[in-house]
Structure formats: C-alpha cells, structure tokens
Amino acid sequence: MEIKILGTGCPKCNTLEKNVQEALKEMGKEATVEKVTEIQKIMEYGVMLTPALVVEGVVKASGRVPNKAEIKEIIGS
C-alpha cells in the first residue's frame, strides 16, 4: 500500500503523518508512507488545501486532519 501525505511541513501535516503511522501500527498493516512537500507535485493531485491524504494515488482527505479512526476506515477499505 502506498500512502502520501501532501503538505509543506506545517504542524497539521506533521499531525496527519503521526496519525497515519499510529493507525497503521494499531491495524498491523504495512505501507510506504511518503511526505510530498513540493507545491508543484501537490497541485498535480488537484489539492488546493493541505494537508491531504492520498492512498494508492487517490486523494481521500484534503484541507483537514482526519483522526485515527477515520484513517483506519480509509486504509481498511
């Protein structure tokens, strides 16, 4: 599974990454988690508000920080 955190490194972006890592650990799932900080690459996903969560190339959340329960739901599906 490939997960990308889109954002410039703001506190919300860091919180999203932490929530994703914790959700993966609690679920016992492995995934490649990559931070994308370049504005041009972020815009390639059509994201205008960060942070954004991308799972397998699909934007699942943008402009907010999903909690761990929501991330588990997104990753589990």
C-alpha positions, 0 to 999 in steps of 0.5 A: 500500500502506498500512502502520501501525505501532501503538505509543506511541513506545517504542524497539521501535516506533521499531525496527519503523518503521526496519525497515519503511522499510529493507525497503521501500527494499531491495524498491523498493516504495512505501507510506504508512507511518503511526505510530498512537500513540493507545491508543484507535485501537490497541485498535480493531485488537484489539492488546493488545501493541505494537508491531504491524504492520498492512498494508492494515488487517490486523494481521500482527505484534503484541507483537514486532519482526519483522526485515527479512526477515520484513517483506519476506515480509509486504509481498511477499505 
